[in-house]
Amino acid sequence: MLDRHSLFWKLSILLVGFCLLMIGLSYTWGRHVETQNAFLDEPARQVLRGYASEAELAWQKGGRAGLDHWIAGMHQREHGWVGVLDINLRPLDSATLGPEIMQRLTRLRGVDWPMSRRTVDQPWLRIPFPGAPQQGMLVIELPERFNPGQHRLLWRVVTNGIIPGLFTLLLCVGLYRMLIVPLNQLREQANAWRADQLSARLDSRTIARHDELGELARAFDQMAERLQGTVAMQQQLLRDLSHEMRTPLSRLRVACDGETDLQRLRERLGREVDCMQQLVENTLQLAWQDAERAPMNLEPIQVQALWDLLAEDASYESGWSHEQLRCELPVDCWVQGNLNYLAQAMENVLRNAIRHSPKNGLVRLAGLREGGYWRLWLEDEGGGVAEEDLERIFAPFTRLDGSRPGDGGFGLGLSIARSAIQRQGGTLWAENGDRGLRLCMRLPAHIAAPTGAAHPANPMAYSL
């Protein structure tokens, strides 16, 4: 369905306007040029009126004989027919008018009239005596040198060639600016990507367009942002991973060089290998979540049932009692998400809360409905973090307590959790609560919960 900002309408308006302009130009300007080329110019009119004055003077001074003498002289100056007649078309000189001449006298034209192009012969003009128009008039065949439209061919070239060519050139310029300039910018950005200049962006005027090219430009910029972020994240992960791997590798080298007890060496090797394996798996998982953009299968999930499952596993791993992991959500708290990803995110957040809370602490999960979303928050009693670190804790390999890698985690749990929540159309952020850090999640709400369902489908099916 075409909207009002579609490129189709812009091109239609431009082409229709161009066609109408050309038709109007051809009609109005062409008629104007043709009309102007049909009239005698002013010098020709003056010469012809001068001939009429001479004929009147010859009639007044010499009568018929004077006119005969003047007409004989005119035949030497002009090669066409020349005669002097009264208002009844009778000759004032001694000439005799034949039938052919009388027929031509019925089609006389004035000097101010347009000259017809419908006949092959030269038009005959009548020019009254300037002093006594009622006494007589000069009738003369228009000399060829006075024919109007001497530059008719030039005007036709200008009207039918040069002017349409200029307007067509303007049309091409408009089409070029409308279509080719944005495409050239897209090509330049693609060339910049090929040259590893991932920060290159399109012109803001192209992005602000509301047509298909504007949508394409915004898609290109979003793709550039995504590509730049992915490459930067992968480079940062490689740097951080290589840095984090140095510590367990160094401990392995020291253990191999200095440990004499074979059993203790095996235990140390097992711990360090497990530590490195967990580090590599978490790093690859974070990188895969950032790169994977396939459509995710979403399903209704009852958060309270999922929490019970996660709390049971967390109690077994940490030694916390189930009463220390409280869920204050209502039973009708259903969200639309992916079971595996949501379980993984909540498990990482829960483990982070347990790790930073005292042994006798309390972790609470609560939430409320906000329109088409559920806002959930998990709060611990670890004292919180500085305000400037609330966003930094989601960066990979960030450990605010300065713990050694592997002892207090690798700083990847919250990064993985945020990525998993975002892939489901939600958001994850941190804020300081009353007694500790509060991690807030905003997830799409499920409109209608399945009848008679008390747990998510296959609550044990999620994998980390």
C-alpha positions, -999 to +999 in steps of 0.1 A: +000+000+000+015+033-011+016+060+015+016+097+008+054+100+012+061+072-013+086+078-040+060+068-065+040+100-059+071+122-061+081+107-094+045+110-107+042+146-097+076+154-113+069+136-146+033+148-149+043+184-141+071+181-167+046+169-193+021+196-186+048+222-187+060+210-220+025+209-234+018+244-221+051+257-234+045+242-268+010+257-271+015+292-257+051+300-267+046+283-301+015+303-309+033+335-297+062+329-320+041+320-349+019+351-344+049+374-342+064+359-373+032+365-393+034+403-391+055+428-410+082+444-391+082+482-385+109+491-411+090+472-438+058+491-429+076+524-431+089+517-465+055+506-478+038+537-463+065+558-479+056+543-513+020+553-507+031+589-499+051+590-531+021+577-551-002+604-535+023+631-543+026+619-579-012+619-583-015+654-568+012+669-590+009+651-623-024+633-623-026+602-645+006+609-663+024+615-631+012+582-617+023+564-650+058+579-646+060+570-609+048+534-615+074+530-643+100+540-618+086+516-591+089+487-616+126+493-616+128+493-578+103+464-570+097+434-592+061+427-581+028+442-593+022+478-584-009+499-590-028+529-577-066+526-574-095+546-560-117+533-532-138+515-558-108+495-571-106+515-604-071+524-616-061+560-613-033+555-638-036+543-674-033+506-666-059+480-676-070+454-651-075+419-663-098+392-647-068+376-629-058+409-614-094+417-604-096+384-586-064+392-567-078+426-557-106+409-538-079+395-514-061+427-504-045+429-470-035+458-448+001+464-437-009+458-401-025+424-409-008+390-404+006+377-437-011+344-446+011+313-453-016+293-470-008+305-505+023+302-526+021+336-541+031+368-524+002+387-507-011+419-522-013+449-498-034+480-499-020+512-484-043+542-484-029+576-493-016+591-460-031+626-467-063+617-485-074+581-478-107+586-497-090+596-529-069+565-535-046+538-523-015+520-533-018+483-542+015+465-542+026+429-542+047+424-511+084+423-520+100+391-509+126+409-489+098+422-466+084+387-459+079+382-421+095+353-403+130+356-418+143+338-387+115+313-386+138+283-387+159+297-359+128+302-337+116+267-345+149+253-334+148+273-302+111+265-295+111+228-305+147+219-296+167+241-273+140+251-248+126+215-244+162+203-241+168+227-212+137+216-194+146+180-200+180+187-185+163+202-155+141+171-152+173+149-153+189+171-126+158+167-104+157+129-110+194+127-103+191+146-070+161+125-060+174+091-069+211+089-078+225+111-051+211+090-022+222+058-041+257+073-045+258+079-007+248+043-001+276+032-024+301+054-006+290+040+028+293+004+014+328+013+002+337+027+036+326-005+052+348-024+028+377-002+039+369-010+076+355+025+082+325+012+102+318+047+117+308+061+083+272+073+083+248+087+057+239+124+054+212+135+078+190+149+049+189+115+033+180+098+066+152+124+072+135+115+039+101+099+043+101+078+011+115+044+002+151+058-002+148+073+033+138+039+047+167+023+029+191+049+043+178+044+078+182+006+074+217+011+062+226+033+092+210+008+116+229-020+099+261+001+103+254+007+139+247-030+144+278-041+125+300-016+143+287-026+177+291-063+169+327-059+157+336-037+186+320-062+211+338-091+195+371-073+196+365-063+232+356-099+241+388-112+225+409-087+244+391-094+276+392-131+271+429-131+264+434-110+295+413-133+317+429-164+303+464-153+314+456-156+351+445-193+351+473-202+327+498-185+349+485-204+379+487-236+359+523-229+350+533-222+386+515-253+398+532-275+372+566-260+381+563-260+419+537-285+430+552-319+441+521-335+454+505-353+424+470-354+440+470-317+448+484-310+413+455-329+398+430-310+419+445-277+410+446-286+373+409-297+375+399-264+391+418-243+366+405-262+336+370-260+349+375-222+354+388-217+319+360-239+304+334-219+321+350-187+310+352-197+274+316-211+274+302-179+289+322-157+265+310-177+235+275-176+247+275-139+251+290-135+216+265-159+201+236-141+217+248-108+203+253-122+168+221-144+166+192-125+152+169-152+141+132-149+151+127-162+186+099-186+196+078-169+223+053-186+246+033-177+277+054-182+309+042-180+345+070-163+363+061-176+397+064-212+386+097-205+369+110-188+400+102-218+422+122-240+399+152-216+398+150-210+436+152-247+443+184-251+422+199-220+437+192-232+473+209-265+465+240-248+450+244-220+476+231-236+508+205-208+512+171-218+525+141-215+503+126-189+527+155-166+519+144-165+482+110-150+483+086-145+454+060-118+459+045-119+424+008-125+419-003-158+404-015-141+373+019-128+364+023-143+329+048-129+304+054-136+267+089-148+263+113-177+255+115-202+284+152-210+280+164-174+276+142-161+304+153-188+327+189-182+320+186-145+325+167-149+358+192-175+370+222-153+363+205-124+381+196-146+411+231-160+414+245-125+412+221-114+440+231-144+462+268-139+456+267-103+468+243-107+497+252-118+533+247-154+543+216-146+563+204-121+536+171-121+517+165-119+480+130-108+469+113-110+435+084-087+430+066-068+402+036-050+390+016-047+357+022-016+336-001-017+306+010-043+282+041-051+302+052-066+335+078-048+354+097-072+376+125-065+401+149-087+421+164-070+451+193-082+472+208-070+505+243-065+493+245-027+499+241-016+463+267+000+440+277+036+432+254+054+409+280+058+383+285+020+382+248+011+377+253+008+339+289-004+340+280-036+358+264-048+325+296-045+306+314-079+300+342-088+325+332-061+349+339-070+386+334-041+410+347-060+440+381-067+424+378-104+429+400-128+411+386-143+379+366-174+387+363-167+424+336-141+422+325-149+387+339-135+355+317-105+351+296-120+323+264-130+341+246-097+339+258-091+303+243-124+293+211-117+312+206-083+295+213-098+261+188-126+268+161-102+280+166-078+250+162-107+226+127-113+240+116-077+235+123-066+271+148-044+290+170-049+320+185-022+341+198-016+376+190+008+404+198+010+441+170-002+464+165+002+502+191-024+513+209-034+481+210-036+444+177-038+425+177-054+390+146-045+371+132-063+341+104-051+318+088-079+298+058-081+274+027-094+293+008-124+281-028-112+275-047-144+284-032-172+305-041-207+295-070-222+314-060-246+341-022-242+336-002-237+368+033-240+353+050-230+321+050-256+294+079-281+301+093-262+331+124-285+330+130-281+293+152-250+295+189-253+289+217-230+299 
